Amino acid sequence: MKVNVSEIKDGGLSLNLTRGPGWLGGSEKSEIASVDSDIEFHIDLLRTAGEISVRGKIGFLAVARCSRCLSDVSVDTNLEVNLILSPSETEKKEEAGGDMDYETYRGRMIDLNDYMREQVNLSLPYKVVCAEDCRGLCGGCGRNLNEQQCDCEARQEDSRFAVLKDIKI
């Protein structure tokens, strides 16, 4: 996603792009989550007061493992992009409590690839459950308790912690 600054006219510039999951780089699938669809970008660039405002949305489908039963879970992901680009190597601005990012660029070309990759990677879920009432895996045999009840005996309490049962808080 490279844009020449001169292409951003007074009314701004709109980009509607699609990239495949391979665009993120890295050939191996993550153990935690991965992108499972094309990534849709709807980005608007606007020049204001010597800076460039980048706003828009990114949408894709991610697949992650349930934290309880290890089943695959599809997560529809939509995120907002709010970025201000300054045309120099000056210090990045700090905004107190805002959700706006500040970056710099050099020359006449803006390369949004690294920033957009970072946003997608940061939005990948790291802990999901397939359902709020997911029963998880049996601690004895490892069977998915959502699919079938196992014949394992109820887990015995550890006698070392029996005294803690009587504590009232």
ChimeraX attribute file (.defattr): number of C-alpha atoms within 10 A of each C-alpha:
attribute: neighborCount
match mode: 1-to-1
recipient: residues
	/A:1	12
	/A:2	9
	/A:3	15
	/A:4	11
	/A:5	17
	/A:6	9
	/A:7	12
	/A:8	16
	/A:9	11
	/A:10	9
	/A:11	9
	/A:12	15
	/A:13	16
	/A:14	15
	/A:15	13
	/A:16	12
	/A:17	13
	/A:18	15
	/A:19	14
	/A:20	13
	/A:21	18
	/A:22	12
	/A:23	12
	/A:24	17
	/A:25	8
	/A:26	9
	/A:27	8
	/A:28	7
	/A:29	9
	/A:30	11
	/A:31	9
	/A:32	15
	/A:33	22
	/A:34	20
	/A:35	24
	/A:36	16
	/A:37	16
	/A:38	17
	/A:39	22
	/A:40	17
	/A:41	19
	/A:42	16
	/A:43	18
	/A:44	18
	/A:45	23
	/A:46	18
	/A:47	19
	/A:48	11
	/A:49	7
	/A:50	9
	/A:51	15
	/A:52	22
	/A:53	19
	/A:54	21
	/A:55	17
	/A:56	17
	/A:57	15
	/A:58	20
	/A:59	18
	/A:60	22
	/A:61	18
	/A:62	22
	/A:63	20
	/A:64	25
	/A:65	21
	/A:66	21
	/A:67	18
	/A:68	17
	/A:69	20
	/A:70	15
	/A:71	14
	/A:72	15
	/A:73	17
	/A:74	18
	/A:75	18
	/A:76	13
	/A:77	16
	/A:78	14
	/A:79	14
	/A:80	14
	/A:81	19
	/A:82	16
	/A:83	18
	/A:84	20
	/A:85	20
	/A:86	20
	/A:87	16
	/A:88	13
	/A:89	10
	/A:90	10
	/A:91	10
	/A:92	14
	/A:93	12
	/A:94	10
	/A:95	10
	/A:96	7
	/A:97	6
	/A:98	7
	/A:99	11
	/A:100	15
	/A:101	16
	/A:102	16
	/A:103	17
	/A:104	17
	/A:105	17
	/A:106	12
	/A:107	9
	/A:108	11
	/A:109	13
	/A:110	17
	/A:111	13
	/A:112	13
	/A:113	13
	/A:114	10
	/A:115	14
	/A:116	16
	/A:117	13
	/A:118	11
	/A:119	15
	/A:120	19
	/A:121	13
	/A:122	10
	/A:123	12
	/A:124	19
	/A:125	16
	/A:126	14
	/A:127	12
	/A:128	20
	/A:129	18
	/A:130	20
	/A:131	11
	/A:132	7
	/A:133	8
	/A:134	15
	/A:135	15
	/A:136	20
	/A:137	19
	/A:138	18
	/A:139	11
	/A:140	12
	/A:141	10
	/A:142	11
	/A:143	17
	/A:144	19
	/A:145	15
	/A:146	14
	/A:147	11
	/A:148	8
	/A:149	12
	/A:150	14
	/A:151	10
	/A:152	11
	/A:153	7
	/A:154	9
	/A:155	9
	/A:156	6
	/A:157	8
	/A:158	7
	/A:159	8
	/A:160	7
	/A:161	8
	/A:162	9
	/A:163	8
	/A:164	9
	/A:165	7
	/A:166	7
	/A:167	6
	/A:168	5
	/A:169	3
